[in-house]
Amino acid sequence: MGRNIFVSYKYGDTSVNSLNKCDYKFINGRIQTVPRGTRVRDYVDELQMKIGEEHVNLGEKDGESLERFKDSTIQSELKKKIYKSSVTLVMISKGMKDLDVPENDQWIPWEISYSLRVVKREDSTSQMNAILGIVIPDENNSYLWYYETDPFCQCIHHRTERLFDMLSKNMFNIKNKKFRECNGIQIHTAEEPSFIKTITWDEFMNGDNADFYIEKAITIRDNAGYYDIQVNMD
């Protein structure tokens, strides 16, 4: 792999397909396995095994709230975590966005924002990260919560309204837009219309695809001038 990677994710989101996980508990004098629900964190564990734990730095801890942090502390913590990375992987899950909490009070938008910034620290500078979104299947082992296939127009609709603004505003944001029309809708035809590219979990984990898609995200980052990039939180 050879890349330092930051992973942004909603730790406790359970609106995901089961990975048949268990906890180990001491019951009746012996250690026993107890089935439990799958969390996004379990997918992150699988991701680490795929790309190598030594290359990965993680975002949100177990239910860690932003409420106790001042803006300066958030900035300091994220600078330390993201500074040494060149790639950010965003685990896009059905329940990643808490609709009852402002985006400014949730970790993922801040992590994306700092991944997109040029960060100076002491005598060196960290450039903008490449960002790749990995869409996780929901409880029904389906991606339909985000991707909707349109067989008539032979295209795939992205439900970007279900995402944080920091994600959706950096998708389909290529400056030189090219479209074809079908059934009253405009469909992007550029090869890579989004600065933040998304792929499914199954695509990413298949064979050597992880390296391929990470390198694809880096190529997009290296051509950042072709995109209208939203860096700051609103």
N, C-alpha and C positions, 0 to 999 in steps of 0.2 A: 504493500500500500504506500508507505513512505510519506503520507500526508498527516498533518495534525488536524484533527476534526473535532468540532464542537457540536454537540447534539442538543437541540432545543425540543422540549416535549412536556406534555402535561402528565406528571407522574402518576396520579391516581385515577386517570380516566379509565373506566371499565366498559365503555361502550365500544368494545373491540371483540374480534373473534377469539374464541378460547384457544389457549395454547396448552391446556390440560396441566396447569401448574398446581403444585402442592406445597404446603408448609410442613416443617418438621416440628412436632410437639412431643413433650414428655408426658405420656399418659399411662397411668397404672404401672408406673415403674419402668417403662421402656419408651424409647423414641419411636413414634409412629408418624406416618405421612397422612396429612389431612388435606383433601382437595380444597381449593379456593378459587375465586374468580380471577380472571386474567386482567392485568393492568397494562397501560402503555409501557410502564417501566419494564415489564417482562419482554416486550418487543425490543426495548433498548438493550437488554441483556443479550438477546439473540443477535442483535446488530453488532455488539461488541465482539462476540465470538466470531462473527463473519469477517470483520475488518481489522480485528486485533485490538485488544483493550489498551495496549500501550499507546495507540494513536488517538485515543478518544478522551475528551473532556466533557463532562455532563453539565447540563443546565439545572433546572429546578430540582431541589431536594424533595423529600417526602412531605408534600403539603405545605411547603414553606411559603408563608404569606409575605406580600410586599408591604403590608401595613406598618410593620415595625421599622422599615427602612426609610431613611431620608434619600432624596434624589442623589445627593453626593455619594451616599453609601452604595446605592444601586450602580452608579457610574463606576465607582472603584471596584466593586465585585465583578461586574461584567467585563471591565477592562482586563482584570487579571485572568478571567476565564477564557476570554475570546482572543486576547492579544496574541498568543502564540499559535493560534490556529489559522489555517488558510481556507478552510471549508466549513460551512455550517450545514448540518442536516436537520431539517425540521420534520418531526414526526407529526403528520397531519391526521388527527383522529376525530371521530364524530363528536366527542364531548370535550374537545380541547378548549373551547371557548365558553367561559362562564357568562351567560347573558345577564346575570344579575350584578356583575362586577364591571366597572369601567375598564377599558383596555389598558389604561395607564396604570392600573393596579394589578395587572397580570404579567407574569414573567415573559411569556413567549414574544409579545410585541417588542418589549425592550431588548430581548436577545437578538431579534432580527434587526432592529434599529442599530445596535452596536456592531453587529456583523457587517453592516453596510457602511460603517464609518471608517475614515482614516484616523487611526488612533496613535497619538504620540505618547511615548513613555520614556522618560529620562532622555537618553541620547539616540533612541531608535524609533522607528515608525512602523506600525502594522497597517498594511493596505486593506482595502475592502475584501471581505471574504466572498468566495463563490457560495451560492446557496442552492440547495436541492431539497425539494419537498417530497417526502415519502408518505403516500396515502395508505393508511392502515384499514383493513376490512372491518366492518362493524360486527355486531353480535350475530348477524345472520350470515357471516362470512361473505359479505357483499360489498362492492365498491359503489353501489348505486346511490349511496348517500351523498357522494361527491361527483362521480362520473356518470353521465347519462348518455347512452348511445342512441344516436338518431340514424337508423338504417336508411331512411328515405334520402336524407342529405349526406349520408356517409360521413358523419362527423361525430365528435364527442363533445358534449356540453360539460363545462366545469361549473359546479355550484359554488362559485367564489363568494357568494353572499353568506355562506356558512363559515367563512374564515375571518380571521382578524384582518383589520384594514391594512396593517403592515404587510400582510401576505398578498391580499387581493390587489392592492394598488401597485404591486410590483410584478403582477402577472398581466399578460396581454398588453404590455406597455412599450412595445417596440415603436420607435418614432416613425419609421417608414412603413405604415400599415398597408397591407395588401389583403383584399377580401375577394371572395366569390359569394354570390347570392343564391339562396335556396329556400324556397317556401317562406319567403318574407323575412329571412334573417341573414345577417352578414357573418361569414365564416372566415376566420383568419387563415391565410395561405402561406404566410412566412414560415420558413423551416423551424425557427425558434422564436415565436412571438413574445415569449415571456422571459424576463430576467430571472425570475424564480421558476425554474422548470419543475414539474411534478411527474412522478411515476408511481406505480403501485408497489406495495410491499413485495408482492410475489415477483414482479419484474426485477426489483433491486436485488433480491436474495437469490435469484436463479443463476447458477454457474458463476461466471466471472463478470456478471453484469454490474456488480457494485463498483468495481474499478472503472468500467466503461462510463457509467452515468456520473460518477464523481468527476472524471476527466471532462465529460461533456459540460458539466456545470462550470468548471474552471475555464473552458473555452468561452462560454457565454460571459463570464466575469471579465475575461481579457478583452471582450468587445463591449464593455459596459457603455461606451459612448453612443451605441445604437439604441439605448433604452432611456426612457424617462423614469428615473429611479427616485422613489420616495424614501428618504433616509430618516427624517425626523418624525417623532410622534406628533400627532395633531394636538 
